[in-house]
């Protein structure tokens, strides 16, 4: 079945460590996105990518980095520079710019 | 930039009743309005969407209406069931940017 897979589902990180969240899709979608979700807040865009080897900063990119070496993959690295990284992270993809997103099931990151 | 407001933030209804969630947007250039349902611990799922050249769209018990003049759109769920309990997000799309509302937590009481 086609879909978008995020792993791991839960992730614990010590302060000062970088951590990478995986996002893989087999939908042949060109565009991919990373969002952060905090309780009581809407979805905030971290980074997005239109095509391979190209990506753009979203509204809250500071402390995060991404890569898009393959169409299917868009990993997100949460660096030690991110001051408040504990959150639920959602990856999404879409066929084009004005099409509905397909979301992954999310990764809950907790800094301990 | 676009500003999307969503109301109410929480909503409780009796099973079988209707639920309505409203969103307003500020940018008249927004032309695509999807709605997502998010169950606990899961990612949001697209449940219905509408484009700016349409005033209403229906899919079984779910419908969305759009008033471009007033810049608001609404999600209507009829004959609610316990499995409709979830958080619902609206979004307004301008160009290549999605702007999400802050979500409505819907509880359907059996």
Interface residues (C-beta under 8 A of the other chain):
Chain A: X6 X40 X41 X42 X43 X45 X50 X90 X92 X97 X98 X100 X101 X102 X103 X104 X105 X106 X108
Chain B: X4 X6 X9 X31 X32 X34 X36 X41 X42 X43 X44 X45 X46 X49 X89 X93 X95 X96 X97 X98 X100 X101 X102 X103
